[in-house]
């Protein structure tokens, strides 16, 4: 499956798709990016008159790139959007730096293991100045619906 | 390895993933990992991987799917150890 095909296969859509590009991918790691729009729906309330990307959304962005995109790649031909669902099963993330509207973030995930359709990765997120934004471990599963 | 030793090793492996600690104090062969210990089903994969490391065995998909109780897990481990 080609890099562009993977994004097409994702089970998300706007306003909850947080992947623009996959920059690198192989059996051990993935690197992808997303630029937060000026008017993402959550900026309206997080925070009042002071838009900052919520940590749960940063975690979601890391999971969409580091779990969903990477997992679809690792499942090779087995993945079929109609047959499979995905779920995040754990996350342990620390945050280091705020992300504001219109900022681009880059996510790198390295595989700890992929067994029995469960993927566990170390994930890191950097902003466009290469400053560490978030770092942790996320895990998720792909399952037959 | 006696059954007691095996059970003790298995208990050590599952402990970090147990959410219902009361279930751990009353652990028996019939204890169900998900129902009685509230182990998240994705953590069953971690249990299986830790079992592989601890006993130096390889667990296939079919065996993994059986490992939902203490009893079934011990049966799988004994089987894999015997065929090593």
gemmi code that builds the backbone of each chain (N, CA, C; Angstrom):
import gemmi

chains = {
    "A": [
        ("UNK", (0.850, -1.212, 0.000), (0.000, 0.000, 0.000), (0.878, 1.251, 0.000)),
        ("UNK", (0.593, 2.181, -0.897), (1.390, 3.401, -0.987), (1.043, 4.375, 0.131)),
        ("UNK", (1.943, 5.314, 0.354), (1.775, 6.286, 1.436), (0.466, 7.071, 1.306)),
        ("UNK", (0.143, 7.497, 0.106), (-1.084, 8.288, -0.090), (-2.338, 7.442, 0.149)),
        ("UNK", (-2.243, 6.161, -0.197), (-3.386, 5.267, -0.014), (-3.738, 5.113, 1.458)),
        ("UNK", (-2.723, 5.133, 2.318), (-2.971, 4.915, 3.751), (-3.920, 5.967, 4.299)),
        ("UNK", (-3.689, 7.229, 3.975), (-4.555, 8.298, 4.489), (-5.993, 8.102, 3.987)),
        ("UNK", (-6.134, 7.641, 2.747), (-7.464, 7.355, 2.200), (-8.181, 6.248, 2.977)),
        ("UNK", (-7.387, 5.359, 3.554), (-7.954, 4.200, 4.257), (-8.369, 4.511, 5.693)),
        ("UNK", (-7.990, 5.687, 6.199), (-8.270, 6.006, 7.601), (-9.771, 6.101, 7.854)),
        ("UNK", (-10.201, 5.648, 9.037), (-11.626, 5.694, 9.346), (-12.096, 7.030, 9.930)),
        ("UNK", (-11.305, 8.095, 9.799), (-11.688, 9.407, 10.338), (-12.054, 10.357, 9.212)),
        ("UNK", (-12.792, 11.423, 9.590), (-12.998, 12.503, 8.633), (-12.982, 13.816, 9.394)),
        ("UNK", (-12.943, 14.905, 8.673), (-13.039, 16.216, 9.292), (-14.342, 16.299, 10.063)),
        ("UNK", (-14.397, 16.892, 11.251), (-13.320, 17.669, 11.876), (-12.434, 16.858, 12.817)),
        ("UNK", (-12.349, 15.548, 12.589), (-11.556, 14.748, 13.529), (-10.481, 13.935, 12.813)),
        ("UNK", (-9.986, 14.487, 11.722), (-8.853, 13.866, 11.030), (-7.637, 14.739, 11.289)),
        ("UNK", (-6.616, 14.175, 11.911), (-5.431, 14.961, 12.278), (-4.156, 14.410, 11.642)),
        ("UNK", (-4.248, 14.096, 10.362), (-3.088, 13.661, 9.580), (-3.145, 14.378, 8.235)),
        ("UNK", (-2.072, 15.069, 7.858), (-1.989, 15.645, 6.510), (-1.104, 14.807, 5.609)),
        ("UNK", (0.057, 14.430, 6.166), (1.066, 13.786, 5.323), (1.812, 12.699, 6.072)),
        ("UNK", (2.130, 11.656, 5.367), (3.069, 10.669, 5.902), (4.392, 10.921, 5.189)),
        ("UNK", (5.431, 11.179, 5.970), (6.720, 11.582, 5.401), (7.674, 10.401, 5.239)),
        ("UNK", (7.588, 9.472, 6.200), (8.458, 8.281, 6.137), (7.671, 7.116, 6.718)),
        ("UNK", (7.908, 5.929, 6.182), (7.280, 4.743, 6.788), (8.075, 3.499, 6.415)),
        ("UNK", (8.325, 2.659, 7.419), (8.858, 1.321, 7.151), (8.371, 0.409, 8.279)),
        ("UNK", (8.902, -0.789, 8.381), (8.373, -1.734, 9.369), (8.667, -1.333, 10.819)),
        ("UNK", (9.583, -0.398, 11.017), (9.970, -0.024, 12.380), (9.475, 1.345, 12.822)),
        ("UNK", (9.194, 2.238, 11.866), (8.795, 3.585, 12.288), (7.922, 4.282, 11.256)),
        ("UNK", (7.284, 5.355, 11.734), (6.519, 6.216, 10.830), (6.771, 7.657, 11.238)),
        ("UNK", (6.747, 8.545, 10.253), (6.852, 9.971, 10.529), (5.767, 10.657, 9.712)),
        ("UNK", (4.966, 11.489, 10.386), (3.881, 12.166, 9.689), (3.656, 13.548, 10.257)),
        ("UNK", (2.852, 14.347, 9.566), (2.652, 15.717, 10.041), (1.194, 16.143, 9.919)),
        ("UNK", (0.862, 17.156, 10.705), (-0.467, 17.768, 10.637), (-0.333, 19.252, 10.979)),
        ("UNK", (-1.024, 20.101, 10.240), (-1.065, 21.528, 10.560), (-2.451, 21.849, 11.109)),
        ("UNK", (-2.504, 22.312, 12.349), (-3.784, 22.664, 12.954), (-4.352, 23.896, 12.259)),
        ("UNK", (-5.633, 23.812, 11.901), (-6.282, 24.910, 11.199), (-6.556, 26.054, 12.171)),
        ("UNK", (-6.800, 27.208, 11.602), (-7.087, 28.372, 12.432), (-8.396, 28.188, 13.203)),
        ("UNK", (-9.343, 27.501, 12.540), (-10.678, 27.398, 13.128), (-11.088, 25.981, 13.509)),
        ("UNK", (-10.179, 25.197, 14.073), (-10.568, 23.867, 14.563), (-11.692, 24.075, 15.584)),
        ("UNK", (-12.646, 23.144, 15.610), (-13.856, 23.369, 16.420), (-13.564, 23.530, 17.911)),
        ("UNK", (-12.494, 22.893, 18.391), (-12.251, 22.915, 19.841), (-11.616, 24.213, 20.328)),
        ("UNK", (-11.099, 25.023, 19.400), (-10.482, 26.291, 19.836), (-11.522, 27.261, 20.400)),
        ("UNK", (-12.785, 27.017, 20.016), (-13.842, 27.905, 20.489), (-13.958, 27.879, 22.020)),
        ("UNK", (-13.704, 26.711, 22.603), (-13.871, 26.599, 24.053), (-12.594, 26.295, 24.815)),
        ("UNK", (-11.510, 25.978, 24.102), (-10.256, 25.600, 24.785), (-9.151, 26.540, 24.353)),
        ("UNK", (-8.890, 27.646, 25.044), (-9.699, 28.116, 26.160), (-10.512, 29.320, 25.700)),
        ("UNK", (-11.392, 29.809, 26.550), (-12.166, 31.000, 26.206), (-11.233, 32.133, 25.804)),
        ("UNK", (-11.381, 32.629, 24.588), (-10.577, 33.750, 24.076), (-9.068, 33.484, 24.106)),
        ("UNK", (-8.670, 32.211, 24.163), (-7.241, 31.887, 24.250), (-7.009, 30.498, 23.661)),
        ("UNK", (-7.073, 30.404, 22.310), (-7.045, 29.070, 21.688), (-5.696, 28.352, 21.820)),
        ("UNK", (-5.734, 27.194, 22.443), (-4.566, 26.310, 22.565), (-5.047, 24.890, 22.299)),
        ("UNK", (-4.259, 24.111, 21.551), (-4.679, 22.749, 21.209), (-4.714, 21.872, 22.471)),
        ("UNK", (-5.849, 21.241, 22.749), (-5.934, 20.380, 23.934), (-4.979, 19.188, 23.861)),
        ("UNK", (-4.468, 18.784, 25.031), (-3.577, 17.616, 25.095), (-4.219, 16.357, 24.543)),
        ("UNK", (-5.526, 16.189, 24.762), (-6.190, 14.984, 24.224), (-6.166, 14.986, 22.698)),
        ("UNK", (-6.217, 16.181, 22.104), (-6.161, 16.254, 20.637), (-4.741, 15.960, 20.146)),
        ("UNK", (-3.738, 16.434, 20.893), (-2.348, 16.099, 20.530), (-2.146, 14.585, 20.621)),
        ("UNK", (-2.704, 13.984, 21.670), (-2.620, 12.521, 21.825), (-3.322, 11.841, 20.649)),
        ("UNK", (-4.499, 12.361, 20.276), (-5.250, 11.803, 19.152), (-4.432, 11.894, 17.860)),
        ("UNK", (-3.800, 13.043, 17.647), (-2.972, 13.235, 16.455), (-1.823, 12.218, 16.434)),
        ("UNK", (-1.198, 12.016, 17.593), (-0.109, 11.022, 17.669), (-0.637, 9.620, 17.411)),
        ("UNK", (-1.851, 9.357, 17.899), (-2.438, 8.018, 17.711), (-2.870, 7.803, 16.255)),
        ("UNK", (-3.408, 8.854, 15.616), (-3.841, 8.690, 14.216), (-2.651, 8.413, 13.307)),
        ("UNK", (-1.526, 9.078, 13.590), (-0.324, 8.832, 12.775), (0.387, 7.564, 13.246)),
        ("UNK", (0.668, 7.500, 14.558), (1.519, 6.435, 15.100), (0.829, 5.096, 15.302)),
        ("UNK", (-0.518, 5.103, 15.358), (-1.251, 3.837, 15.518), (-2.009, 3.491, 14.247)),
        ("UNK", (-2.937, 4.387, 13.859), (-3.840, 4.057, 12.751), (-3.081, 3.946, 11.424)),
        ("UNK", (-2.355, 5.005, 11.038), (-1.613, 4.959, 9.761), (-0.576, 3.837, 9.775)),
        ("UNK", (0.188, 3.780, 10.872), (1.269, 2.793, 10.976), (0.680, 1.376, 10.995)),
        ("UNK", (-0.416, 1.210, 11.740), (-1.045, -0.106, 11.838), (-1.575, -0.595, 10.504)),
        ("UNK", (-2.190, 0.309, 9.746), (-2.710, -0.064, 8.419), (-1.555, -0.535, 7.538)),
        ("UNK", (-0.428, 0.181, 7.633), (0.762, -0.214, 6.863), (1.249, -1.596, 7.295)),
        ("UNK", (1.315, -1.797, 8.630), (1.863, -3.059, 9.148), (0.949, -4.257, 8.873)),
        ("UNK", (-0.361, -3.976, 8.736), (-1.292, -5.061, 8.401), (-1.172, -5.466, 6.934)),
        ("UNK", (-0.372, -4.687, 6.203), (-0.142, -4.946, 4.773), (-1.487, -5.096, 4.055)),
        ("UNK", (-1.645, -6.143, 3.277), (-2.875, -6.287, 2.503), (-4.105, -6.664, 3.320)),
        ("UNK", (-3.888, -7.003, 4.591), (-4.987, -7.541, 5.392), (-6.038, -6.489, 5.754)),
        ("UNK", (-5.598, -5.217, 5.831), (-6.502, -4.131, 6.220), (-7.596, -3.918, 5.178)),
        ("UNK", (-8.827, -3.801, 5.666), (-9.935, -3.434, 4.801), (-10.864, -2.564, 5.642)),
        ("UNK", (-11.021, -1.323, 5.181), (-11.795, -0.335, 5.934), (-13.201, -0.831, 6.290)),
        ("UNK", (-13.760, -1.632, 5.401), (-15.128, -2.111, 5.616), (-15.190, -3.187, 6.711)),
        ("UNK", (-14.092, -3.932, 6.873), (-14.101, -5.075, 7.797), (-13.503, -4.779, 9.161)),
        ("UNK", (-12.574, -3.784, 9.219), (-11.818, -3.569, 10.448), (-12.229, -2.293, 11.173)),
        ("UNK", (-12.156, -2.350, 12.493), (-12.266, -1.159, 13.314), (-10.940, -0.959, 14.031)),
        ("UNK", (-10.720, 0.241, 14.547), (-9.519, 0.497, 15.336), (-9.929, 1.092, 16.683)),
        ("UNK", (-9.103, 0.864, 17.694), (-9.369, 1.459, 19.001), (-8.053, 1.734, 19.703)),
        ("UNK", (-7.971, 2.891, 20.339), (-6.820, 3.162, 21.200), (-7.063, 2.410, 22.498)),
        ("UNK", (-6.045, 1.713, 22.983), (-6.255, 0.916, 24.193), (-5.486, 1.445, 25.399)),
        ("UNK", (-4.452, 2.240, 25.169), (-3.793, 2.904, 26.291), (-2.944, 4.055, 25.784)),
        ("UNK", (-2.749, 5.030, 26.657), (-1.841, 6.126, 26.318), (-1.209, 6.642, 27.594)),
        ("UNK", (0.052, 6.975, 27.491), (0.791, 7.525, 28.627), (1.689, 8.605, 28.044)),
        ("UNK", (1.198, 9.837, 28.091), (1.855, 10.917, 27.351), (2.184, 12.085, 28.274)),
        ("UNK", (3.370, 12.629, 28.106), (3.746, 13.862, 28.804), (3.805, 15.000, 27.792)),
        ("UNK", (3.421, 16.189, 28.242), (3.381, 17.357, 27.357), (4.412, 18.384, 27.799)),
        ("UNK", (5.057, 18.998, 26.802), (6.175, 19.885, 27.112), (5.992, 21.313, 26.624)),
        ("UNK", (5.152, 21.477, 25.597), (5.097, 22.778, 24.944), (3.716, 22.976, 24.325)),
        ("UNK", (3.122, 24.181, 24.428), (1.790, 24.376, 23.837), (1.833, 24.406, 22.314)),
        ("UNK", (0.692, 24.034, 21.701), (0.546, 24.104, 20.241), (-0.628, 25.031, 19.948)),
        ("UNK", (-0.372, 26.078, 19.178), (-1.371, 27.106, 18.877), (-1.991, 26.867, 17.499)),
        ("UNK", (-3.121, 27.549, 17.197), (-3.723, 27.420, 15.866), (-2.698, 27.722, 14.764)),
        ("UNK", (-2.828, 26.995, 13.647), (-1.987, 27.146, 12.454), (-0.554, 26.649, 12.641)),
        ("UNK", (-0.316, 25.955, 13.752), (1.019, 25.376, 13.938), (1.079, 24.000, 13.304)),
        ("UNK", (2.243, 23.698, 12.732), (2.460, 22.374, 12.143), (3.218, 21.500, 13.148)),
        ("UNK", (2.728, 20.288, 13.321), (3.433, 19.355, 14.203), (3.869, 18.127, 13.406)),
        ("UNK", (4.992, 17.558, 13.851), (5.499, 16.336, 13.229), (5.520, 15.240, 14.285)),
        ("UNK", (5.001, 14.087, 13.921), (4.921, 12.956, 14.841), (5.835, 11.838, 14.346)),
        ("UNK", (6.626, 11.310, 15.274), (7.455, 10.138, 14.959), (7.057, 9.019, 15.914)),
        ("UNK", (6.745, 7.864, 15.365), (6.401, 6.706, 16.201), (7.346, 5.572, 15.862)),
        ("UNK", (7.883, 4.928, 16.898), (8.724, 3.752, 16.673), (8.075, 2.548, 17.346)),
        ("UNK", (8.080, 1.458, 16.629), (7.355, 0.260, 17.065), (8.030, -0.409, 18.251)),
        ("UNK", (7.247, -0.669, 19.295), (7.734, -1.526, 20.388), (7.380, -2.964, 20.044)),
        ("UNK", (6.116, -3.175, 19.656), (5.761, -4.473, 19.105), (4.465, -4.366, 18.303)),
        ("UNK", (4.273, -5.317, 17.405), (3.017, -5.468, 16.674), (2.707, -6.954, 16.665)),
        ("UNK", (1.800, -7.364, 17.564), (1.443, -8.786, 17.684), (-0.053, -8.906, 17.904)),
        ("UNK", (-0.633, -9.941, 17.367), (-2.066, -10.223, 17.540), (-2.897, -8.962, 17.249)),
        ("UNK", (-2.493, -8.233, 16.229), (-3.169, -6.999, 15.798), (-3.147, -5.869, 16.826)),
        ("UNK", (-2.254, -5.964, 17.810), (-2.068, -4.846, 18.738), (-0.725, -4.191, 18.435)),
        ("UNK", (-0.769, -2.871, 18.320), (0.442, -2.101, 18.040), (0.748, -1.209, 19.236)),
        ("UNK", (1.983, -1.299, 19.719), (2.423, -0.437, 20.817), (3.650, 0.330, 20.332)),
        ("UNK", (3.606, 1.651, 20.491), (4.686, 2.500, 19.966), (5.140, 3.539, 20.975)),
        ("UNK", (6.415, 3.901, 20.862), (6.899, 5.121, 21.497), (6.584, 6.243, 20.516)),
        ("UNK", (5.997, 7.334, 21.003), (5.660, 8.438, 20.106), (6.239, 9.749, 20.611)),
        ("UNK", (6.670, 10.578, 19.669), (7.127, 11.924, 20.013), (6.519, 12.900, 19.024)),
        ("UNK", (6.238, 14.112, 19.503), (5.707, 15.161, 18.639), (6.591, 16.401, 18.772)),
        ("UNK", (6.921, 16.997, 17.623), (7.728, 18.215, 17.599), (6.959, 19.309, 16.869)),
        ("UNK", (7.222, 20.570, 17.221), (6.626, 21.666, 16.451), (7.545, 22.044, 15.288)),
        ("UNK", (7.177, 23.072, 14.536), (7.942, 23.386, 13.324), (9.341, 23.921, 13.639)),
        ("UNK", (9.556, 24.310, 14.905), (10.914, 24.725, 15.285), (11.703, 23.577, 15.900)),
        ("UNK", (11.167, 22.373, 15.750), (11.823, 21.170, 16.252), (11.901, 21.108, 17.778)),
        ("UNK", (10.972, 21.810, 18.417), (10.885, 21.771, 19.876), (9.952, 20.616, 20.273)),
        ("UNK", (10.387, 19.841, 21.257), (9.576, 18.715, 21.736), (8.260, 19.211, 22.330)),
        ("UNK", (7.160, 18.703, 21.805), (5.820, 19.093, 22.260), (5.234, 18.033, 23.197)),
        ("UNK", (5.383, 16.774, 22.815), (4.796, 15.692, 23.603), (5.570, 14.408, 23.349)),
        ("UNK", (5.537, 13.535, 24.354), (6.284, 12.280, 24.242), (5.614, 11.230, 25.109)),
        ("UNK", (5.553, 10.001, 24.629), (4.941, 8.967, 25.461), (4.826, 7.644, 24.748)),
        ("UNK", (3.908, 6.845, 25.255), (3.670, 5.513, 24.700), (2.179, 5.369, 24.434)),
        ("UNK", (1.837, 4.951, 23.243), (0.431, 4.687, 22.935), (0.301, 3.268, 22.375)),
        ("UNK", (-0.867, 2.689, 22.605), (-1.130, 1.357, 22.074), (-2.556, 1.317, 21.545)),
        ("UNK", (-2.768, 0.481, 20.540), (-4.099, 0.354, 19.966), (-4.257, -0.986, 19.284)),
        ("UNK", (-5.498, -1.292, 18.972), (-5.783, -2.561, 18.301), (-6.587, -2.330, 17.026)),
        ("UNK", (-6.411, -3.247, 16.099), (-7.301, -3.337, 14.935), (-8.087, -4.624, 15.133)),
        ("UNK", (-9.385, -4.552, 14.900), (-10.213, -5.741, 15.130), (-11.246, -5.870, 14.023)),
        ("UNK", (-11.624, -7.117, 13.766), (-12.675, -7.370, 12.778), (-14.001, -6.910, 13.352)),
        ("UNK", (-14.730, -6.125, 12.568), (-16.007, -5.588, 13.060), (-17.048, -6.688, 13.206)),
    ],
    "B": [
        ("UNK", (8.742, -28.129, 36.097), (8.085, -27.048, 36.855), (6.735, -27.534, 37.407)),
        ("UNK", (6.522, -27.348, 38.704), (5.235, -27.781, 39.280), (4.132, -26.792, 38.909)),
        ("UNK", (2.906, -27.236, 39.071), (1.768, -26.372, 38.759), (1.762, -25.125, 39.657)),
        ("UNK", (2.194, -25.315, 40.917), (2.241, -24.182, 41.863), (3.236, -23.129, 41.389)),
        ("UNK", (4.397, -23.597, 40.927), (5.421, -22.663, 40.430), (4.900, -21.908, 39.206)),
        ("UNK", (4.248, -22.667, 38.335), (3.713, -22.082, 37.111), (2.644, -21.017, 37.438)),
        ("UNK", (1.764, -21.370, 38.376), (0.708, -20.450, 38.787), (1.294, -19.179, 39.405)),
        ("UNK", (2.324, -19.375, 40.214), (2.969, -18.238, 40.871), (3.614, -17.305, 39.839)),
        ("UNK", (4.257, -17.892, 38.827), (4.861, -17.078, 37.765), (3.800, -16.334, 36.959)),
        ("UNK", (2.709, -17.040, 36.680), (1.617, -16.425, 35.917), (1.006, -15.264, 36.705)),
        ("UNK", (0.866, -15.449, 38.005), (0.297, -14.399, 38.852), (1.182, -13.150, 38.820)),
        ("UNK", (2.483, -13.350, 38.868), (3.417, -12.227, 38.798), (3.273, -11.486, 37.467)),
        ("UNK", (3.094, -12.259, 36.386), (2.970, -11.659, 35.044), (1.699, -10.823, 34.918)),
        ("UNK", (0.589, -11.358, 35.413), (-0.678, -10.640, 35.196), (-0.874, -9.451, 36.135)),
        ("UNK", (-0.209, -9.473, 37.284), (-0.433, -8.441, 38.313), (-0.423, -7.004, 37.790)),
        ("UNK", (0.562, -6.591, 36.961), (0.568, -5.179, 36.525), (-0.652, -4.777, 35.696)),
        ("UNK", (-1.362, -5.743, 35.129), (-2.474, -5.413, 34.227), (-3.837, -5.532, 34.905)),
        ("UNK", (-3.826, -5.997, 36.171), (-5.078, -6.228, 36.893), (-5.664, -4.915, 37.411)),
        ("UNK", (-6.946, -4.679, 37.102), (-7.609, -3.483, 37.602), (-8.448, -3.790, 38.842)),
        ("UNK", (-8.877, -5.041, 38.978), (-9.634, -5.432, 40.163), (-8.719, -6.258, 41.076)),
        ("UNK", (-8.085, -5.574, 42.027), (-7.064, -6.246, 42.833), (-7.655, -7.274, 43.791)),
        ("UNK", (-8.930, -7.096, 44.118), (-9.593, -8.062, 44.978), (-9.608, -9.438, 44.303)),
        ("UNK", (-9.803, -9.443, 42.978), (-9.818, -10.693, 42.221), (-8.488, -11.429, 42.319)),
        ("UNK", (-7.424, -10.657, 42.506), (-6.073, -11.231, 42.577), (-5.867, -11.968, 43.904)),
        ("UNK", (-6.475, -11.454, 44.971), (-6.291, -12.092, 46.284), (-7.055, -13.410, 46.366)),
        ("UNK", (-8.080, -13.533, 45.527), (-8.868, -14.773, 45.543), (-8.654, -15.562, 44.251)),
        ("UNK", (-7.448, -15.457, 43.696), (-7.135, -16.100, 42.413), (-7.261, -17.625, 42.490)),
        ("UNK", (-8.020, -18.188, 41.563), (-8.097, -19.655, 41.459), (-7.921, -20.027, 39.992)),
        ("UNK", (-7.946, -21.317, 39.714), (-7.827, -21.775, 38.326), (-8.969, -21.259, 37.463)),
        ("UNK", (-10.096, -20.990, 38.096), (-11.273, -20.562, 37.330), (-11.351, -19.050, 37.123)),
        ("UNK", (-10.389, -18.346, 37.666), (-10.404, -16.882, 37.513), (-10.347, -16.497, 36.036)),
        ("UNK", (-11.270, -15.635, 35.635), (-11.349, -15.126, 34.256), (-10.645, -13.774, 34.217)),
        ("UNK", (-9.706, -13.633, 33.272), (-8.887, -12.420, 33.248), (-9.725, -11.155, 33.057)),
        ("UNK", (-10.693, -11.229, 32.153), (-11.471, -10.026, 31.852), (-12.578, -9.804, 32.875)),
        ("UNK", (-13.357, -10.853, 33.153), (-14.506, -10.697, 34.059), (-14.084, -10.502, 35.509)),
        ("UNK", (-13.147, -11.322, 35.982), (-12.816, -11.293, 37.409), (-11.701, -10.310, 37.744)),
        ("UNK", (-10.764, -10.132, 36.827), (-9.604, -9.276, 37.142), (-9.673, -7.913, 36.453)),
        ("UNK", (-10.668, -7.750, 35.562), (-10.830, -6.503, 34.806), (-9.555, -6.119, 34.051)),
        ("UNK", (-8.905, -7.112, 33.471), (-7.776, -6.835, 32.581), (-8.361, -6.368, 31.251)),
        ("UNK", (-7.905, -5.236, 30.760), (-8.321, -4.688, 29.471), (-7.931, -5.698, 28.380)),
        ("UNK", (-8.843, -5.978, 27.457), (-8.587, -7.070, 26.503), (-7.296, -6.860, 25.706)),
        ("UNK", (-6.925, -5.606, 25.464), (-5.667, -5.345, 24.751), (-4.468, -5.727, 25.618)),
        ("UNK", (-4.628, -5.647, 26.935), (-3.524, -6.045, 27.825), (-3.342, -7.561, 27.875)),
        ("UNK", (-4.344, -8.308, 27.368), (-4.146, -9.758, 27.266), (-2.977, -10.053, 26.324)),
        ("UNK", (-2.798, -9.186, 25.323), (-1.647, -9.336, 24.423), (-0.350, -9.178, 25.226)),
        ("UNK", (-0.325, -8.196, 26.132), (0.876, -7.994, 26.952), (1.134, -9.192, 27.865)),
        ("UNK", (0.050, -9.759, 28.402), (0.188, -10.959, 29.234), (0.834, -12.071, 28.405)),
        ("UNK", (0.324, -12.270, 27.183), (0.850, -13.333, 26.323), (2.320, -13.092, 25.974)),
        ("UNK", (2.672, -11.834, 25.675), (4.069, -11.530, 25.333), (4.982, -11.761, 26.533)),
        ("UNK", (4.488, -11.393, 27.736), (5.289, -11.611, 28.951), (5.423, -13.103, 29.260)),
        ("UNK", (4.367, -13.857, 28.971), (4.420, -15.310, 29.139), (5.474, -15.903, 28.194)),
        ("UNK", (5.504, -15.432, 26.958), (6.497, -15.909, 25.982), (7.921, -15.684, 26.496)),
        ("UNK", (8.155, -14.479, 27.034), (9.498, -14.155, 27.541), (9.855, -15.006, 28.759)),
        ("UNK", (8.898, -15.090, 29.682), (9.170, -15.783, 30.950), (9.453, -17.270, 30.728)),
        ("UNK", (8.681, -17.903, 29.839), (8.805, -19.357, 29.670), (9.582, -19.738, 28.407)),
        ("UNK", (10.047, -18.732, 27.664), (10.789, -18.972, 26.430), (10.016, -19.888, 25.473)),
        ("UNK", (8.764, -19.515, 25.225), (7.912, -20.265, 24.306), (7.300, -19.291, 23.309)),
        ("UNK", (6.759, -19.828, 22.223), (6.086, -18.973, 21.247), (4.605, -19.330, 21.218)),
        ("UNK", (3.783, -18.312, 21.323), (2.342, -18.549, 21.374), (1.688, -18.066, 20.081)),
        ("UNK", (0.995, -18.985, 19.413), (0.362, -18.667, 18.132), (-1.019, -18.041, 18.374)),
        ("UNK", (-1.625, -17.544, 17.311), (-2.934, -16.883, 17.395), (-3.998, -17.742, 18.076)),
        ("UNK", (-4.035, -19.007, 17.661), (-5.075, -19.896, 18.163), (-4.954, -20.097, 19.678)),
        ("UNK", (-3.725, -20.301, 20.153), (-3.497, -20.477, 21.593), (-3.783, -19.191, 22.346)),
        ("UNK", (-3.398, -18.066, 21.730), (-3.598, -16.776, 22.376), (-5.076, -16.546, 22.668)),
        ("UNK", (-5.898, -16.907, 21.704), (-7.344, -16.688, 21.861), (-7.952, -17.525, 22.985)),
        ("UNK", (-7.280, -18.628, 23.329), (-7.778, -19.488, 24.414), (-7.423, -18.936, 25.784)),
        ("UNK", (-6.421, -18.094, 25.854), (-5.858, -17.711, 27.160), (-6.677, -16.632, 27.876)),
        ("UNK", (-7.901, -17.006, 28.244), (-8.804, -16.053, 28.887), (-8.976, -16.319, 30.379)),
        ("UNK", (-8.541, -17.488, 30.821), (-8.641, -17.831, 32.245), (-7.283, -18.375, 32.712)),
        ("UNK", (-7.131, -18.451, 34.029), (-5.903, -19.011, 34.604), (-5.721, -20.451, 34.117)),
        ("UNK", (-6.809, -21.217, 34.196), (-6.750, -22.629, 33.820), (-6.326, -22.824, 32.361)),
        ("UNK", (-6.972, -22.084, 31.467), (-6.666, -22.218, 30.036), (-5.235, -21.776, 29.748)),
        ("UNK", (-4.778, -20.730, 30.450), (-3.418, -20.232, 30.230), (-2.396, -21.260, 30.670)),
        ("UNK", (-2.638, -21.867, 31.831), (-1.717, -22.891, 32.324), (-1.666, -24.069, 31.349)),
        ("UNK", (-2.831, -24.441, 30.815), (-2.873, -25.550, 29.846), (-2.039, -25.226, 28.608)),
        ("UNK", (-2.169, -23.982, 28.104), (-1.398, -23.578, 26.925), (0.111, -23.584, 27.248)),
        ("UNK", (0.467, -23.021, 28.397), (1.887, -22.947, 28.758), (2.477, -24.363, 28.907)),
        ("UNK", (1.740, -25.237, 29.589), (2.226, -26.622, 29.776), (2.389, -27.326, 28.438)),
        ("UNK", (1.436, -27.090, 27.540), (1.487, -27.695, 26.226), (2.709, -27.226, 25.432)),
        ("UNK", (2.944, -25.901, 25.478), (4.076, -25.347, 24.725), (5.409, -25.779, 25.337)),
        ("UNK", (5.451, -25.866, 26.668), (6.682, -26.298, 27.337), (6.991, -27.757, 26.980)),
        ("UNK", (5.927, -28.566, 26.914), (6.107, -29.993, 26.620), (6.606, -30.225, 25.191)),
        ("UNK", (6.219, -29.330, 24.272), (6.607, -29.539, 22.878), (7.879, -28.763, 22.507)),
        ("UNK", (8.552, -28.220, 23.513), (9.805, -27.477, 23.222), (10.914, -28.385, 22.776)),
    ],
}
model = gemmi.Model(1)
for chain_id, residues in chains.items():
    chain = gemmi.Chain(chain_id)
    for i, (resn, *xyz) in enumerate(residues, 1):
        res = gemmi.Residue()
        res.name, res.seqid = resn, gemmi.SeqId(i, " ")
        for name, pos in zip(("N", "CA", "C"), xyz):
            atom = gemmi.Atom()
            atom.name, atom.element = name, gemmi.Element(name[0])
            atom.pos, atom.b_iso = gemmi.Position(*pos), 0.0
            res.add_atom(atom)
        chain.add_residue(res)
    model.add_chain(chain)
structure = gemmi.Structure()
structure.add_model(model)
structure.setup_entities()
